[in-house]
Amino acid sequence: MRIPNVFKSFVAVFSIVLLGSCANLTYYAQAVNGHMDVMRRAEPIRSIIDSPDIDSDLKQILSQAEAMRKFASQELQLPDNQSYTRYADLERPYAVWNVVAAPEFSVRLKRWCFVKAGCVSYRGFFSQARAERFASRLRAQGYDVHVGGVPAYSTLGWFNDPILNTFVRSELELARLIFHELAHQVVYVPGDTVFNESFATLVEQEGIRRWLAHQGKSGEYTAYRARRDTQTAFNTLVISHRERLKTLYEMDVSDAEKRAAKAHILNDLRAQFLLLKSSRPGFGGYENWFIKPLNNARLATVSVYTQLIPAFQALLILQDGDMARFFAAVRAIGKLPRSERADALQKAIHTSRQSNLAGLVTQQPQ
């Protein structure tokens, strides 16, 4: 199962020196120490590939990473820097663990604000034990809480992020993360997760399509799209039940009645999943998601942060698929106030549709 995009951790580890308050000093210290440990472990990919003592499978995937990194800059116009040119084995399954929390009767996640990174709906920890301790404190305050492992994070170009053992499981997973995280270095609007994640996911999808074509594997893109469609169906299932919870919490009924109805909705979600799993190929891959208890926080982590993908797709089409022009257009939109950003993206969809209609008309026999 792919980790939902909402679990991305953007830790601006350098920002501790800018803080005027020591209230979160321990949290920022673990972020700095954790990131520095990652950087200390990183070695140049080329030296690892050239080493006779390295596992052949690792050499193969790192050779692919080297080619992907070159492709990202030359063909996708993503930043040409030292990010993802080194490799670090963290000796653990995840890079960080994110803690998310929501009130007992709300599906709105608690938010924390950080220097440079803006406000986000999670707290990232480089230690699972630290994450669990923080989660326990939130539970004691009455929050629904979820702790989730994250395979990668971005420092938004402030450091040369390495490739990690946590995301070298397959060619497409590796390509996905490299293209996605480099996209965050191109444009990142503080406090607007929907904009940032939709943009980076569109770059990821377009990057994978072009990478597979470059490798002579265009046929594999169909399978990739099928997995994306399965994920969309899973998201739709969870989001529909989350909306039911939201409606419930807005009702004028007692807390006891809300708790009983909440349990019923969560049980129904499990039942609906089992029905889909038996009838839809690929759905079984989401079984692990249901192992942990379901609650408001867990449902809220399922991504609705990619709903602007059609707008970014339309914007790319309007730039004739030219990635450099596309990035320039996104940067310009990203500088606008939030309401104007939304208007600009909707205008891109409208203009693209009008262009398509005009093209269809001109193709009609006279």
C-alpha positions as CSV (number, residue, x, y, z in Angstrom):
1,M,0.0,0.0,0.0
2,R,1.3,3.4,-0.9
3,I,1.6,5.9,1.9
4,P,-1.0,8.7,1.3
5,N,0.4,12.0,0.3
6,V,-0.9,13.8,3.3
7,F,1.8,11.9,5.3
8,K,4.6,13.9,3.6
9,S,6.9,15.6,6.2
10,F,8.4,18.9,5.3
11,V,10.8,19.5,8.2
12,A,12.5,22.9,7.8
13,V,15.3,21.7,10.1
14,F,17.3,24.9,9.7
15,S,14.6,27.1,11.1
16,I,15.3,26.4,14.8
17,V,17.7,29.3,14.9
18,L,14.8,31.6,13.9
19,L,12.5,30.7,16.7
20,G,11.8,33.2,19.4
21,S,10.1,30.7,21.7
22,C,11.5,27.7,23.4
23,A,8.1,26.0,23.9
24,N,8.8,23.5,21.0
25,L,12.6,23.4,21.5
26,T,12.6,19.6,22.2
27,Y,10.6,18.9,19.1
28,Y,12.8,21.0,16.8
29,A,15.9,19.5,18.4
30,Q,14.9,16.0,17.5
31,A,14.1,17.2,13.9
32,V,17.6,18.7,13.6
33,N,19.3,15.7,15.1
34,G,17.3,13.3,13.1
35,H,17.9,15.0,9.8
36,M,21.6,15.4,10.5
37,D,21.8,11.7,11.2
38,V,20.3,11.1,7.7
39,M,22.9,13.4,6.1
40,R,25.8,11.7,8.0
41,R,24.7,8.3,6.6
42,A,24.5,9.5,3.0
43,E,27.2,8.4,0.5
44,P,27.6,9.3,-3.2
45,I,25.6,6.9,-5.3
46,R,28.4,6.5,-7.9
47,S,30.9,5.4,-5.2
48,I,28.4,2.8,-3.9
49,I,27.8,1.4,-7.4
50,D,31.6,1.2,-8.0
51,S,32.2,-0.6,-4.7
52,P,32.8,-4.4,-5.1
53,D,31.3,-5.1,-1.7
54,I,27.8,-3.8,-2.3
55,D,24.8,-6.1,-3.0
56,S,24.1,-6.4,-6.7
57,D,20.3,-5.7,-6.3
58,L,21.1,-2.4,-4.5
59,K,23.6,-1.5,-7.3
60,Q,20.9,-2.1,-9.9
61,I,18.3,0.0,-8.2
62,L,20.8,2.8,-7.5
63,S,21.9,2.7,-11.2
64,Q,18.3,3.3,-12.1
65,A,18.1,6.1,-9.5
66,E,21.2,7.7,-11.2
67,A,19.5,7.6,-14.6
68,M,16.2,8.9,-13.1
69,R,17.9,11.8,-11.5
70,K,19.5,12.8,-14.8
71,F,16.2,12.3,-16.6
72,A,14.4,14.5,-14.0
73,S,16.7,17.5,-14.8
74,Q,17.2,17.1,-18.5
75,E,13.7,15.9,-19.6
76,L,11.4,17.2,-16.8
77,Q,13.3,20.4,-16.1
78,L,13.3,19.7,-12.4
79,P,16.1,21.2,-10.3
80,D,19.6,20.2,-11.3
81,N,21.3,20.0,-7.9
82,Q,22.8,17.4,-5.6
83,S,19.5,16.2,-4.2
84,Y,19.0,12.4,-4.7
85,T,22.6,11.9,-5.9
86,R,23.5,10.2,-2.6
87,Y,22.1,7.1,-0.7
88,A,21.5,6.6,3.0
89,D,20.6,3.3,4.7
90,L,18.7,4.4,7.8
91,E,18.4,0.8,9.1
92,R,14.7,1.3,9.7
93,P,11.5,0.9,7.6
94,Y,10.5,4.6,7.6
95,A,12.3,7.9,7.4
96,V,9.9,9.6,9.8
97,W,6.7,8.9,11.7
98,N,3.9,11.4,11.5
99,V,1.3,12.0,14.2
100,V,-2.1,13.3,13.2
101,A,-5.0,14.1,15.6
102,A,-8.6,15.2,15.4
103,P,-11.2,15.9,18.1
104,E,-13.6,13.1,19.1
105,F,-16.4,14.7,17.2
106,S,-14.7,16.3,14.3
107,V,-12.9,15.2,11.1
108,R,-10.9,18.4,11.0
109,L,-7.2,17.6,11.8
110,K,-5.3,19.6,14.5
111,R,-2.8,21.9,12.9
112,W,0.7,23.0,13.9
113,C,2.6,26.0,12.4
114,F,6.3,26.0,11.7
115,V,8.8,28.6,10.4
116,K,9.1,28.4,6.6
117,A,7.0,25.3,6.2
118,G,3.8,27.1,7.2
119,C,0.9,25.3,9.0
120,V,0.5,21.6,8.5
121,S,-1.8,19.0,10.0
122,Y,0.8,16.6,11.4
123,R,4.0,16.4,13.5
124,G,6.9,14.4,12.1
125,F,9.3,12.5,14.3
126,F,12.5,10.7,13.4
127,S,11.9,8.2,16.2
128,Q,8.8,6.0,16.3
129,A,9.0,5.9,20.1
130,R,8.9,9.7,20.3
131,A,6.0,9.8,17.9
132,E,4.1,7.2,20.0
133,R,4.8,9.2,23.2
134,F,3.5,12.4,21.6
135,A,0.5,10.5,20.3
136,S,-0.3,9.2,23.8
137,R,-0.3,12.7,25.2
138,L,-2.8,13.8,22.5
139,R,-5.0,10.8,23.3
140,A,-5.0,11.7,27.0
141,Q,-6.4,15.1,25.9
142,G,-9.3,13.3,24.2
143,Y,-8.1,13.4,20.6
144,D,-8.5,10.6,18.0
145,V,-4.9,10.0,17.0
146,H,-3.0,8.1,14.3
147,V,0.7,7.4,13.9
148,G,1.9,6.6,10.4
149,G,5.3,5.8,8.9
150,V,6.5,7.9,6.0
151,P,9.1,6.7,3.5
152,A,10.4,10.1,2.5
153,Y,10.4,13.8,3.4
154,S,11.7,16.9,1.7
155,T,13.7,19.9,3.0
156,L,12.4,21.9,0.1
157,G,15.9,22.3,-1.4
158,W,17.6,23.7,1.7
159,F,19.6,20.4,1.9
160,N,20.7,17.9,-0.7
161,D,18.1,15.2,0.2
162,P,19.5,11.7,-0.3
163,I,17.8,8.6,-1.7
164,L,16.8,6.4,1.3
165,N,16.5,2.6,1.8
166,T,12.9,3.3,2.8
167,F,11.8,4.0,-0.8
168,V,14.0,1.8,-3.1
169,R,11.5,-1.0,-3.2
170,S,10.7,-0.8,-6.9
171,E,11.5,1.2,-10.0
172,L,8.2,3.1,-10.1
173,E,8.1,3.8,-6.4
174,L,11.7,5.2,-6.7
175,A,10.7,7.3,-9.7
176,R,7.5,8.5,-8.1
177,L,9.3,9.8,-5.0
178,I,12.2,11.4,-6.8
179,F,9.9,13.3,-9.3
180,H,7.4,14.2,-6.5
181,E,10.0,15.5,-4.0
182,L,11.9,17.5,-6.6
183,A,8.6,19.1,-7.6
184,H,8.3,20.5,-4.1
185,Q,11.6,22.2,-4.6
186,V,10.2,24.0,-7.7
187,V,7.1,25.4,-6.0
188,Y,6.0,25.2,-2.4
189,V,3.3,27.6,-1.1
190,P,3.4,27.7,2.8
191,G,0.1,26.6,4.3
192,D,-1.5,25.4,1.1
193,T,-1.2,21.6,1.2
194,V,-3.9,21.0,-1.5
195,F,-2.0,23.2,-4.0
196,N,1.4,21.8,-3.1
197,E,0.4,18.1,-3.2
198,S,-1.8,18.4,-6.3
199,F,1.1,20.0,-8.2
200,A,3.7,17.5,-7.1
201,T,1.5,14.6,-7.8
202,L,0.8,15.8,-11.3
203,V,4.5,16.2,-11.9
204,E,5.0,12.7,-10.5
205,Q,2.4,11.2,-12.8
206,E,3.6,13.0,-15.9
207,G,7.2,12.2,-15.0
208,I,6.5,8.5,-14.7
209,R,4.6,8.5,-18.0
210,R,7.6,10.1,-19.8
211,W,10.1,8.0,-17.9
212,L,8.5,4.7,-19.0
213,A,8.2,6.0,-22.6
214,H,11.9,6.9,-22.4
215,Q,12.7,3.4,-21.2
216,G,10.6,1.8,-23.9
217,K,8.1,0.6,-21.3
218,S,5.0,2.6,-22.3
219,G,2.8,-0.5,-21.8
220,E,3.6,-0.5,-18.1
221,Y,1.9,2.9,-17.7
222,T,-1.4,1.2,-18.1
223,A,-0.7,-0.9,-15.0
224,Y,0.5,2.2,-13.1
225,R,-2.7,4.0,-14.0
226,A,-4.8,1.0,-12.9
227,R,-3.1,1.1,-9.4
228,R,-3.8,4.9,-9.3
229,D,-7.5,4.1,-10.1
230,T,-7.7,1.6,-7.4
231,Q,-6.2,4.1,-4.9
232,T,-8.8,6.6,-6.1
233,A,-11.6,4.1,-5.5
234,F,-10.2,3.4,-2.0
235,N,-10.0,7.2,-1.3
236,T,-13.6,7.7,-2.5
237,L,-14.8,4.9,-0.2
238,V,-13.1,6.4,2.9
239,I,-14.0,10.0,2.0
240,S,-17.7,9.1,1.7
241,H,-17.7,7.7,5.2
242,R,-15.8,10.7,6.5
243,E,-18.5,12.9,5.1
244,R,-21.1,10.8,6.9
245,L,-19.1,11.4,10.1
246,K,-19.0,15.1,9.4
247,T,-22.7,15.3,8.9
248,L,-23.2,13.3,12.2
249,Y,-21.0,15.6,14.2
250,E,-23.0,18.6,13.0
251,M,-26.3,17.1,14.3
252,D,-27.9,18.4,17.5
253,V,-27.8,15.1,19.4
254,S,-26.2,13.9,22.6
255,D,-22.5,12.8,22.7
256,A,-23.7,9.3,23.6
257,E,-25.8,9.2,20.4
258,K,-22.9,10.5,18.4
259,R,-20.5,7.8,19.7
260,A,-23.0,5.1,18.9
261,A,-23.6,6.4,15.4
262,K,-19.8,7.0,14.9
263,A,-19.1,3.3,15.7
264,H,-21.8,2.2,13.2
265,I,-20.3,4.3,10.4
266,L,-16.8,3.0,11.0
267,N,-18.1,-0.6,11.1
268,D,-19.9,0.0,7.8
269,L,-16.7,1.3,6.3
270,R,-15.0,-2.0,7.1
271,A,-18.0,-4.0,5.7
272,Q,-18.0,-2.0,2.4
273,F,-14.3,-2.5,2.1
274,L,-14.7,-6.3,2.4
275,L,-17.3,-6.2,-0.4
276,L,-15.1,-4.3,-2.7
277,K,-12.1,-6.5,-1.9
278,S,-14.0,-9.5,-3.0
279,S,-15.0,-8.0,-6.3
280,R,-12.3,-5.5,-7.3
281,P,-8.7,-6.7,-8.3
282,G,-6.0,-4.9,-6.3
283,F,-8.2,-3.8,-3.4
284,G,-6.7,-6.5,-1.2
285,G,-3.6,-4.4,-1.0
286,Y,-5.4,-2.1,1.4
287,E,-6.1,-4.8,4.0
288,N,-3.2,-3.5,6.2
289,W,-4.9,-0.1,6.4
290,F,-7.7,-1.6,8.3
291,I,-5.5,-3.4,10.8
292,K,-5.2,-0.4,13.1
293,P,-8.3,1.1,14.8
294,L,-10.4,3.4,12.7
295,N,-11.0,6.9,14.0
296,N,-11.5,10.5,12.8
297,A,-7.7,11.1,12.5
298,R,-7.1,7.9,10.5
299,L,-9.9,8.7,8.1
300,A,-8.8,12.3,7.8
301,T,-5.3,11.1,6.6
302,V,-6.7,9.7,3.4
303,S,-5.8,12.2,0.8
304,V,-8.2,14.8,-0.5
305,Y,-5.1,16.8,-1.3
306,T,-4.9,16.0,-5.0
307,Q,-8.2,17.4,-6.1
308,L,-6.5,20.1,-8.1
309,I,-4.7,17.6,-10.3
310,P,-7.2,18.3,-13.2
311,A,-6.4,22.0,-13.0
312,F,-2.7,21.4,-13.1
313,Q,-3.1,18.9,-16.0
314,A,-5.1,21.6,-17.9
315,L,-2.4,24.1,-17.2
316,L,0.3,21.7,-18.5
317,I,-1.8,21.2,-21.7
318,L,-2.1,24.9,-22.2
319,Q,1.7,25.1,-22.1
320,D,1.9,22.4,-24.8
321,G,3.5,20.0,-22.4
322,D,6.5,22.2,-22.0
323,M,7.6,21.6,-18.4
324,A,9.7,24.8,-18.0
325,R,6.8,26.9,-19.1
326,F,4.4,24.9,-16.9
327,F,6.6,25.5,-13.9
328,A,6.8,29.2,-14.6
329,A,3.0,29.4,-14.8
330,V,2.6,27.5,-11.5
331,R,5.2,29.8,-9.8
332,A,3.2,32.8,-10.9
333,I,-0.1,31.3,-9.6
334,G,1.6,30.3,-6.4
335,K,2.4,33.9,-5.6
336,L,-1.3,34.9,-5.8
337,P,-3.5,35.2,-2.7
338,R,-5.3,31.9,-2.0
339,S,-8.7,32.9,-3.6
340,E,-7.0,34.2,-6.7
341,R,-4.9,31.0,-7.0
342,A,-8.2,29.0,-7.0
343,D,-9.6,31.3,-9.7
344,A,-6.5,31.0,-11.9
345,L,-6.6,27.2,-11.7
346,Q,-10.3,27.1,-12.6
347,K,-9.6,29.4,-15.5
348,A,-7.0,27.0,-16.8
349,I,-9.6,24.2,-16.8
350,H,-12.1,26.4,-18.6
351,T,-9.6,27.6,-21.2
352,S,-8.3,24.0,-21.8
353,R,-11.9,22.8,-22.4
354,Q,-12.6,25.6,-24.7
355,S,-9.5,24.9,-26.7
356,N,-10.4,21.2,-26.9
357,L,-13.9,22.1,-28.1
358,A,-12.4,24.5,-30.7
359,G,-10.1,21.7,-31.9
360,L,-13.0,19.3,-32.3
361,V,-15.0,21.8,-34.3
362,T,-12.1,22.4,-36.7
363,Q,-11.7,18.7,-37.2
364,Q,-15.4,18.2,-38.3
365,P,-15.8,17.7,-42.1
366,Q,-17.0,20.9,-43.8
